[in-house]
């Protein structure tokens, strides 16, 4: 769970406790006022008859809110320790983009990441789901591969290969040409040109 989401959830929880506690306090105050008014009309004190003093509700609400907030602050780092403590995902992405733009080395950066400007086909493969990547990688490495060979390399069924190739073709990542009873599959012109550079 990221830190921002955890903070929001706990904030809503504390707000709910404060609202409920405030409502209970107000209700107890209203009851106390009603009993005092009734007692003054009858000429006797009804102080011992009415319910809980509203002050106890106020103190209980503040105590519960403090316990929830304090407990969360104690365990906050353990709950959200997976994410970077003070940097949001957007900051991490922008710093990574800045580092890759400043890096003159080319394709591979010191941390092992691939520079997307130098190898756009690798960037496309990183963004695809595993099944589509298993279809597109052989097409990029062997343009003109037949659909039958592709089925053997990807270890998918005939229908799975056909459906995945159709989906990639609709998105413009590859195209196929009929050859007898099968198809030859080629990467799209954009991917093929980027692969050559």
KASUL-V203207 format. One record per residue. N is the residue number from 1. RES is the residue in one small letter. BURIAL is 1 if it has 24 or more other ideal C-beta (glycine too) atoms within 12 Angstrom, else 0. Layout:
# KASUL-V203207
N:RES:BURIAL
N:RES:BURIAL
This chain:
# KASUL-V203207
1:x:0
2:x:0
3:x:1
4:x:0
5:x:0
6:x:1
7:x:0
8:x:0
9:x:0
10:x:1
11:x:0
12:x:0
13:x:0
14:x:1
15:x:0
16:x:0
17:x:1
18:x:1
19:x:0
20:x:0
21:x:1
22:x:0
23:x:0
24:x:1
25:x:1
26:x:0
27:x:0
28:x:1
29:x:0
30:x:0
31:x:0
32:x:1
33:x:0
34:x:0
35:x:1
36:x:0
37:x:0
38:x:0
39:x:0
40:x:0
41:x:0
42:x:0
43:x:0
44:x:0
45:x:0
46:x:0
47:x:0
48:x:0
49:x:0
50:x:0
51:x:0
52:x:0
53:x:0
54:x:1
55:x:0
56:x:0
57:x:1
58:x:0
59:x:0
60:x:0
61:x:1
62:x:0
63:x:0
64:x:0
65:x:1
66:x:0
67:x:0
68:x:1
69:x:0
70:x:0
71:x:0
72:x:1
73:x:0
74:x:0
75:x:0
76:x:0
77:x:0
78:x:0
79:x:0
80:x:1
81:x:0
82:x:0
83:x:0
84:x:0
85:x:0
86:x:0
87:x:0
88:x:0
89:x:0
90:x:0
91:x:0
92:x:0
93:x:0
94:x:0
95:x:0
96:x:0
97:x:0
98:x:0
99:x:0
100:x:1
101:x:0
102:x:0
103:x:0
104:x:0
105:x:0
106:x:0
107:x:0
108:x:0
109:x:0
110:x:0
111:x:0
112:x:0
113:x:0
114:x:0
115:x:1
116:x:1
117:x:0
118:x:0
119:x:1
120:x:1
121:x:1
122:x:1
123:x:0
124:x:1
125:x:1
126:x:0
127:x:0
128:x:1
129:x:0
130:x:0
131:x:0
132:x:1
133:x:0
134:x:1
135:x:1
136:x:1
137:x:1
138:x:1
139:x:1
140:x:1
141:x:0
142:x:0
143:x:1
144:x:0
145:x:1
146:x:1
147:x:1
148:x:0
149:x:0
150:x:1
151:x:1
152:x:0
153:x:0
154:x:1
155:x:0
156:x:1
157:x:0
158:x:0
159:x:0
160:x:0
161:x:1
162:x:0
163:x:0
164:x:1
165:x:1
166:x:0
167:x:0
168:x:1
169:x:1
170:x:0
171:x:0
172:x:0
173:x:1
174:x:1
175:x:1
176:x:1
177:x:0
178:x:0
179:x:0
180:x:0
181:x:0
182:x:0
183:x:1
184:x:1
185:x:1
186:x:1
187:x:1
188:x:1
189:x:0
190:x:0
191:x:1
192:x:1
193:x:0
194:x:0
195:x:1
196:x:0
197:x:0
